[in-house]
Amino acid sequence: MIGTTLLVASAATIAMEFLTSVEASTMLEVGVCPNVTSVANLDLQKLSGDWFHILHFPSEDEPFASCTHTTYTYKDGYLELITKGRDPSGKSITRDGVLGKLLDSETEALQLDVDRMPPLSVWVTYTDYTSVACLYSCTQFPGLRADWAWAITRSPRPLVKTVSRCRTNLSKLGVNTAKFERVPQRASCHKKRNKS
């Protein structure tokens, strides 16, 4: 009995030390990451171009609150990306990064490296390349996970049925899509962008 009590106390201490070492802004929940894979034969070159963030899992790690769009540019087997949008105060912000295939990944995982953030494994769980793409990321810790998801589209005002494809696809994979929140894409978001 004493051994069991010590083991439980040790596990609780280790968990508390681990949780305090993880950034306070990371949204942790109890559970494990679902088994997710990227679409078969994912063509990064076809993902090039502009994508508008329509839905996302909210997280204090992500600085964008509205008007978020990413331009992907294909370069020698990976994508350079520039994400622009507005923070909660309405200030324009930009983040640069790269998205590339992880070698020898059985799940076709990609690695996302964006400035000011640790690298993330990301899966493109669905895309038709022309209207919508569903991205998912999950990091697992002992008994805990943190996950992120994005529904991105080629249009800032997509049809509801287009965005629903992401909800349906991710739900079938065991992802809790109830966490999705809309990313505001007002007409004023893209006025300057359209003039350039």
Residue, then its C-alpha position, 0 to 999 in steps of 0.5 A: m500500500i505504501g509503495t502504491t501511494l509513493l508511486v502515485a505521489s511520484a507520478a503526480t509530482i512528475a506530471m506537475e513539474f512537466l505541466t509547469s515546464v510547458e508554456a502556460s499558453t498551450m491548451l492541454e487536455v486529457g487524452v491521446c492524439p487520434n491516429v491521423t494521416s495526410v491524404a495519400n500522394l499529397d502534392l505540395q506544389k498544388l497547395s501553392g497560392d493563397w489560402f484564407h483561414i476560415l475555422h481554427f481551434p482557438s489557442e493562446d499560441e496563435p497570435f491571429a484573431s481575424c483577417t488571417h490568410t497564408t500564401y504558400t510558395y513551392k520551393d524545391g520540395y517544400l512550401e515557404l509560407i507567409t501568414k498575415g492577419r490581425d491580432p486581437s487589438g486589430k494590429s496587422i501582423t505577419r509570420d514566416g515559415v516553412l512546411g515540408k514533408l517529414l522523411d520516413s513518416e508513416t503517416e505522411a506528416l509534414q513539419l511546420d516551422v514558423d517563427r516564434m513557435p516550436p516545430l509542429s507535425v501537421w497532417v493535411t487530412y483532406t484537400d481538393y487543392t482548389s477550394v478547401a484544405c483541412l490541417y490538423s496537428c496534435t502533440q502528446f504528453p503522458g496522459l495529455r495532448a494539445d491539438w490544433a486544427w485549421a480549415i482553410t479555403r481559397s476564398p475568404r467567403p466560402l460556401v458552408k458546404t465547402v467548410s463542412r468537408c473539414r468538419t466531417n473529415l476530422s470528425k471521422l478521424g476522431v477529432n473533436t470539431a466542436k472546438f472549431e471557431r470561425v476566423p472573421q474574414r470581413a470585406s475590410c480585411h482584404k481591401k489593401r491586399n486587393k489593391s496591390 
